[in-house]
């Protein structure tokens, strides 16, 4: 039940962010699905006791793979799907807390929150890079195998 609630509460912001970015109507549901699935992977990984950066990395990989799938299926650029899908993973809460602690002159706590923001942002960036590399190698492998199969009689 908790996972359904978490999915819905991350599906809606991803869908709404797709509306704000004027994404085509036919890809609004995939935008929400990508955000919801990515958050479920991140949430389940954190519930298993993993570091938030590693959980975010795995969620970003999920975003990347789902974006490639839906972009080929819907014939749209993957970036249109990945931007709304990443909304649930962005570390807005720790960033707000860091600023609040800095205003309250609690600099050590503020620095801790800033480090969390940096770790999570880095995990998002690395997740997209690794996902793109894996997708590129996989696509190259598939296209190479198709060529060798067609050459043989």
C-alpha beads as a LAMMPS data file, in Angstrom:
LAMMPS data file: protein, C-alpha beads

153 atoms
152 bonds

1 atom types
1 bond types

-500.0 500.0 xlo xhi
-500.0 500.0 ylo yhi
-500.0 500.0 zlo zhi

Masses

1 110.0

Atoms # bond

1 1 1 0.000 0.000 0.000
2 1 1 2.861 2.359 0.803
3 1 1 4.395 1.764 -2.612
4 1 1 1.127 2.596 -4.378
5 1 1 0.880 5.827 -2.407
6 1 1 4.511 6.687 -3.185
7 1 1 3.944 5.920 -6.865
8 1 1 0.875 8.157 -7.084
9 1 1 2.572 10.976 -5.175
10 1 1 5.469 10.937 -7.643
11 1 1 3.355 10.254 -10.748
12 1 1 1.338 13.460 -10.297
13 1 1 4.285 15.919 -10.081
14 1 1 5.973 14.325 -13.088
15 1 1 2.758 14.542 -15.087
16 1 1 2.190 18.164 -14.036
17 1 1 5.755 19.120 -14.850
18 1 1 5.241 17.641 -18.314
19 1 1 2.184 19.889 -18.678
20 1 1 4.200 22.921 -17.552
21 1 1 6.894 22.131 -20.132
22 1 1 4.264 21.824 -22.897
23 1 1 5.046 18.195 -23.613
24 1 1 2.765 16.616 -26.217
25 1 1 -0.415 15.159 -24.742
26 1 1 0.349 11.667 -25.906
27 1 1 3.475 11.483 -23.734
28 1 1 2.092 12.955 -20.505
29 1 1 1.159 9.544 -19.103
30 1 1 4.614 8.100 -19.948
31 1 1 6.179 11.142 -18.221
32 1 1 4.232 10.328 -15.078
33 1 1 5.012 6.618 -15.334
34 1 1 8.722 7.324 -15.670
35 1 1 8.722 9.598 -12.624
36 1 1 6.653 7.153 -10.594
37 1 1 8.761 4.120 -11.470
38 1 1 11.993 5.996 -10.815
39 1 1 10.782 7.099 -7.400
40 1 1 9.626 3.579 -6.512
41 1 1 13.093 2.227 -7.355
42 1 1 14.709 4.984 -5.298
43 1 1 12.307 4.573 -2.384
44 1 1 12.577 0.776 -2.288
45 1 1 16.353 0.969 -2.426
46 1 1 16.440 3.473 0.433
47 1 1 14.057 1.299 2.456
48 1 1 16.495 -1.579 1.975
49 1 1 19.117 0.487 3.797
50 1 1 21.127 1.815 0.879
51 1 1 22.712 5.253 0.742
52 1 1 20.529 7.987 -0.778
53 1 1 23.086 8.671 -3.526
54 1 1 23.156 5.025 -4.629
55 1 1 19.361 4.862 -4.515
56 1 1 19.144 8.009 -6.645
57 1 1 21.675 6.562 -9.080
58 1 1 19.521 3.446 -9.533
59 1 1 16.398 5.594 -9.928
60 1 1 18.150 7.647 -12.593
61 1 1 19.117 4.491 -14.454
62 1 1 15.439 3.522 -14.408
63 1 1 14.556 6.945 -15.835
64 1 1 17.101 6.548 -18.588
65 1 1 16.006 3.070 -19.647
66 1 1 12.301 3.951 -19.561
67 1 1 12.963 7.157 -21.513
68 1 1 14.719 5.212 -24.248
69 1 1 11.849 2.718 -24.395
70 1 1 9.054 5.317 -24.484
71 1 1 10.932 7.675 -26.811
72 1 1 11.292 4.932 -29.406
73 1 1 7.734 3.784 -28.934
74 1 1 6.229 7.295 -29.109
75 1 1 8.820 8.673 -31.579
76 1 1 9.836 11.673 -29.474
77 1 1 13.237 12.813 -28.181
78 1 1 14.181 11.159 -24.895
79 1 1 14.932 14.510 -23.249
80 1 1 11.227 15.412 -23.396
81 1 1 10.522 12.395 -21.206
82 1 1 13.542 12.573 -18.920
83 1 1 13.093 16.133 -17.647
84 1 1 9.612 15.567 -16.133
85 1 1 10.674 12.107 -14.986
86 1 1 13.552 13.430 -12.932
87 1 1 11.394 15.777 -10.841
88 1 1 10.779 13.305 -7.966
89 1 1 14.516 12.675 -7.583
90 1 1 15.674 16.301 -7.405
91 1 1 16.921 17.049 -3.861
92 1 1 14.730 20.078 -3.171
93 1 1 14.079 19.254 0.487
94 1 1 17.743 19.077 1.513
95 1 1 18.489 22.254 -0.473
96 1 1 15.730 24.115 1.363
97 1 1 16.911 22.738 4.704
98 1 1 20.498 23.817 3.946
99 1 1 19.395 27.380 3.246
100 1 1 17.202 27.439 6.341
101 1 1 20.056 26.206 8.535
102 1 1 22.399 28.798 7.016
103 1 1 19.932 31.592 7.796
104 1 1 19.620 30.297 11.364
105 1 1 23.454 30.340 11.673
106 1 1 23.607 26.548 12.024
107 1 1 26.470 26.219 9.586
108 1 1 27.543 22.644 10.310
109 1 1 24.038 21.281 9.708
110 1 1 23.777 23.488 6.618
111 1 1 27.031 22.080 5.265
112 1 1 25.800 18.520 5.866
113 1 1 22.651 19.214 3.858
114 1 1 24.676 20.846 1.079
115 1 1 26.794 17.695 0.861
116 1 1 23.641 15.589 0.534
117 1 1 22.472 17.854 -2.305
118 1 1 25.851 17.509 -4.028
119 1 1 25.879 13.713 -3.629
120 1 1 22.358 13.304 -4.976
121 1 1 22.940 15.721 -7.865
122 1 1 26.142 13.892 -8.745
123 1 1 24.316 10.565 -8.614
124 1 1 21.712 11.914 -11.037
125 1 1 24.411 13.123 -13.439
126 1 1 26.396 9.876 -13.253
127 1 1 23.205 7.845 -13.642
128 1 1 22.362 9.611 -16.882
129 1 1 25.916 9.216 -18.185
130 1 1 26.084 5.507 -17.367
131 1 1 22.601 4.915 -18.752
132 1 1 23.463 6.670 -22.006
133 1 1 26.683 4.670 -22.338
134 1 1 24.897 1.365 -21.728
135 1 1 22.134 2.273 -24.170
136 1 1 24.666 3.337 -26.794
137 1 1 26.665 0.115 -26.481
138 1 1 23.507 -1.992 -26.490
139 1 1 22.171 -0.240 -29.595
140 1 1 25.530 -0.633 -31.322
141 1 1 25.613 -4.331 -30.406
142 1 1 22.099 -4.894 -31.751
143 1 1 22.753 -3.043 -34.996
144 1 1 26.013 -4.944 -35.527
145 1 1 24.269 -8.283 -34.997
146 1 1 21.514 -7.322 -37.425
147 1 1 24.107 -6.515 -40.088
148 1 1 25.951 -9.801 -39.639
149 1 1 22.704 -11.768 -39.753
150 1 1 21.601 -10.152 -43.004
151 1 1 24.952 -10.741 -44.719
152 1 1 24.873 -14.482 -44.179
153 1 1 22.762 -16.447 -46.695

Bonds

1 1 1 2
2 1 2 3
3 1 3 4
4 1 4 5
5 1 5 6
6 1 6 7
7 1 7 8
8 1 8 9
9 1 9 10
10 1 10 11
11 1 11 12
12 1 12 13
13 1 13 14
14 1 14 15
15 1 15 16
16 1 16 17
17 1 17 18
18 1 18 19
19 1 19 20
20 1 20 21
21 1 21 22
22 1 22 23
23 1 23 24
24 1 24 25
25 1 25 26
26 1 26 27
27 1 27 28
28 1 28 29
29 1 29 30
30 1 30 31
31 1 31 32
32 1 32 33
33 1 33 34
34 1 34 35
35 1 35 36
36 1 36 37
37 1 37 38
38 1 38 39
39 1 39 40
40 1 40 41
41 1 41 42
42 1 42 43
43 1 43 44
44 1 44 45
45 1 45 46
46 1 46 47
47 1 47 48
48 1 48 49
49 1 49 50
50 1 50 51
51 1 51 52
52 1 52 53
53 1 53 54
54 1 54 55
55 1 55 56
56 1 56 57
57 1 57 58
58 1 58 59
59 1 59 60
60 1 60 61
61 1 61 62
62 1 62 63
63 1 63 64
64 1 64 65
65 1 65 66
66 1 66 67
67 1 67 68
68 1 68 69
69 1 69 70
70 1 70 71
71 1 71 72
72 1 72 73
73 1 73 74
74 1 74 75
75 1 75 76
76 1 76 77
77 1 77 78
78 1 78 79
79 1 79 80
80 1 80 81
81 1 81 82
82 1 82 83
83 1 83 84
84 1 84 85
85 1 85 86
86 1 86 87
87 1 87 88
88 1 88 89
89 1 89 90
90 1 90 91
91 1 91 92
92 1 92 93
93 1 93 94
94 1 94 95
95 1 95 96
96 1 96 97
97 1 97 98
98 1 98 99
99 1 99 100
100 1 100 101
101 1 101 102
102 1 102 103
103 1 103 104
104 1 104 105
105 1 105 106
106 1 106 107
107 1 107 108
108 1 108 109
109 1 109 110
110 1 110 111
111 1 111 112
112 1 112 113
113 1 113 114
114 1 114 115
115 1 115 116
116 1 116 117
117 1 117 118
118 1 118 119
119 1 119 120
120 1 120 121
121 1 121 122
122 1 122 123
123 1 123 124
124 1 124 125
125 1 125 126
126 1 126 127
127 1 127 128
128 1 128 129
129 1 129 130
130 1 130 131
131 1 131 132
132 1 132 133
133 1 133 134
134 1 134 135
135 1 135 136
136 1 136 137
137 1 137 138
138 1 138 139
139 1 139 140
140 1 140 141
141 1 141 142
142 1 142 143
143 1 143 144
144 1 144 145
145 1 145 146
146 1 146 147
147 1 147 148
148 1 148 149
149 1 149 150
150 1 150 151
151 1 151 152
152 1 152 153
